[in-house]
Amino acid sequence: MRFLFFLCGVLTLGAAEPAAPAKAPNIVMIISDDHAWFDYGFMGSKAVNTPNLDKLAAESRVFPRGYNTNSLCGPSLASLLTGRHVHRHGITGNDPLVPASVTPAARQKSPAFLEGRAQMIKLFQQSPHLPRLLGEQGYVSMQTGKWWMGDYTTGGFTEGMTKGGRHGDVGLDIGRKTLAPLTEFITRAKKDGKPFFAWYAPMMPHDPHTPPERLLAKYRDRSPTPQAARYHAMVEWFDETIGEVRAHLEKEGLTRDTIIVYISDNGWIPRTDKPVVDFARSKQSPFDGGIRSPILVSWPGHIKPTVVDAPASAVDLMPTLLKLAGARVPTDGDGLDLLDDAALRARPFVAGQNSTHDIRELGRPAASLRYRWLVAGDLKLIVSSGLKTGETANGSTDATEPPRLFDVKADPYELRDLAAERPADVKRLTTQLDGWWDGR
């Protein structure tokens, strides 16, 4: 296969300036859910088939070393919508902390949960939002799929599927049950002569891993475990939906008028002994299995397909899209324009954090902080805060966990800790990390 980015040694920054558009481009943002960075054909996978993502990559400016701001979906998605790191937008976890005395069945209806959720939404609305800024330029927008911040209107969308449920309610039907709300929106926006922004964030390949039997049959014998087979089949099912969305754009004659960007919200590695995720190395962890994702930016005829070796961040998508749309770019954002080669070369590092699933203290990110991490060139530093879980008010701590250092080019699965061999690099990168993070 042409694209084996992780294995390829000739990745360079290429010319990127887009041709001036005659009209505002449409934008489709595709976000997969719980999808490991290496589970793509174009990233060298032999385990899973992703023909539609491979085709999109061949037509894109590709960042194989993309990074999310967090390996938990709520904080990660909030960064995509605000262009801010987690300690700045403040949504450090998926849910508010509730007393341990509340039973699991009563948890989401408890006063503590409902009040905490309301406060999270209020905090989220203090940041700028991509759909709202595009709306200032005349865009209509549609939310489908994962959405944590109450009703879709809280993010500035003009239309949406989610009515306020915890992480998407009826919006989670998209991809798994239907694509009609998304395709009908695209058709309607074209008819009305409006540029559009579509948020396509299906709960795929996220569990429950319930792929069609025709796909599961392909992976039963080729995947190492039954749970891996179900996950791999879900990845291909998600890939099929991308093909359907792109076919609809083609049918409407919108392919060359539409920017498509892709990223995953966080990673997923199935455990080999039981049908759950490997939390130690992927989702909710500071390792690349949890935070790394390829980033694709495609606009046929305007953005030259190329592969960029520089690390990129999820917060870069917002300023990139706003600039392409001719919209206002907030001056206090955390990201760079992904088409600006000089800025990418000059950036010393990308960074992020990992935090507890439940927010221990809203408005004080340090209270929920588990790890901070930084990628500078080929090196990656992981620094523990000492907080192990923090899932409840009785969360334990362990201040003895030392920093870890990896060469993620030579050791992409982070198996060899170099911290003891390279103390000067640990000290230098820790100073940079401390200067970046201010979440007191």
Buried (B, 14 or more C-beta within 10 A) or exposed (E): EEBEBBEEEEBEBEEBEBEEBEEBBBBBBBBBBBBBBBBBBBBBBEBBBBBBBBBBBBBBBBBBBBBBBBBBBBBBBBBBBBBBBBBBBBBBBBBBBBEEEBEEEEEBEBEEBEEBBEBBBEBBBEBBBBBBBBBEBEBBBBBBBBBBBBBBBBBBBBBBBBBBBBBBBBBBBBBBEEBEBBBBBBBBBBEEEBBBBBBBBBBBBBBEBEBEEEBBEBBEEEBEBBBBBBBBBBBBBBBBBBBEBBEBBEEBEBBEBBBBBBBBBBBBBBBEEEBEBBBEBBBBBBBBBBBBBBBBBBBBEBBBBBBBBBBBBBBBBBBBBBBBBBBEBBEEBBBBBBBBBEBBEEBEBBBBBBBBBBBBEBEBBBBBBBBBBBBBEBBBBBBBBEBBBBBBEEBEEEEEBEBBBBBBBEBBEBEEBBBEEBEEBBEBBBEBBEEBBEBE
